[in-house]
Amino acid sequence: MPKQGSGTILLVEDEPLLRELGETILRQAGYTVITVADSKGLQAMVREYPGNVDLLLSDVVMPDASGPALVRIAKERWPEARVLYMSGYSDSELKDLEKDADFLQKPFTPSELTSKIAEILRK
């Protein structure tokens, strides 16, 4: 996969294998990737990470907080960050998503993920 990405992505995913896979795919595409597993990790990241975040990539359904709740926390620190939600749930089951956020249905391929992110960051 050629490197075409630039920017920093904050990946919020509670499943360790999916988090690691997502991080690998995004790094190979050229992005700087920060990963967190839950709301505590996100809150620590918001306090401690000195840089900017260009895109928040979050699962919608998390064990300790919803994706939208996590995005609200991150947006307090990085209000300009774009948002891409991902979920295995159907669109009709997903409520509370911001109208300006994008959505990617699981399962998806690495190229679908990186293409969607590139499209969002070009907006």
Residue pairs with C-beta under 8 A, 6 or more apart in sequence:
1 25
1 28
1 29
1 110
1 111
1 114
3 28
3 29
3 30
4 29
4 30
4 114
4 118
5 26
5 29
5 30
5 31
5 114
5 117
5 118
5 121
6 30
6 31
7 31
7 32
7 54
7 55
7 121
8 31
8 32
8 33
8 34
8 51
8 52
8 53
8 54
8 55
9 26
9 31
9 32
9 33
9 34
9 53
9 54
9 55
9 56
9 57
9 117
10 34
10 35
10 36
10 42
10 45
10 53
10 55
10 56
10 57
10 74
10 78
10 81
11 19
11 22
11 23
11 26
11 33
11 34
11 35
11 36
11 57
11 58
12 35
12 36
12 37
12 42
12 56
12 57
12 58
12 59
12 62
12 67
12 70
12 74
13 19
13 22
13 35
13 37
13 57
13 58
13 59
14 37
14 38
14 59
14 62
14 63
14 64
15 59
16 37
19 35
19 37
22 33
22 35
22 57
22 113
23 33
23 35
25 110
25 113
25 114
26 33
26 57
26 113
26 114
26 117
27 33
29 110
29 114
29 117
31 117
32 51
34 45
34 49
34 53
36 42
36 44
36 45
38 62
38 63
38 64
38 65
39 62
39 64
39 65
39 69
39 70
39 73
40 64
42 70
42 73
42 74
43 73
46 73
46 74
46 76
46 77
52 78
53 74
53 77
53 78
53 81
54 81
54 82
54 121
55 81
55 82
55 83
55 84
55 117
55 120
55 121
56 70
56 71
56 74
56 75
56 78
56 81
56 82
56 83
56 84
57 84
57 86
57 117
58 67
58 70
58 71
58 83
58 84
58 85
58 86
59 67
59 85
59 86
59 87
60 66
60 67
60 68
60 85
60 86
60 87
60 89
60 94
60 97
61 67
61 87
61 89
62 70
66 96
67 85
67 87
67 97
68 96
68 97
68 98
71 83
71 85
71 98
71 101
74 81
75 81
75 83
82 102
82 120
82 121
82 123
83 98
83 100
83 101
83 102
84 101
84 102
84 103
84 104
84 116
84 117
84 120
85 94
85 97
85 101
85 102
85 103
85 104
86 103
86 104
86 105
86 106
86 108
87 94
87 103
87 105
87 106
88 105
88 106
88 107
90 105
91 103
91 105
94 103
97 103
102 116
102 120
104 112
104 113
104 116
108 116
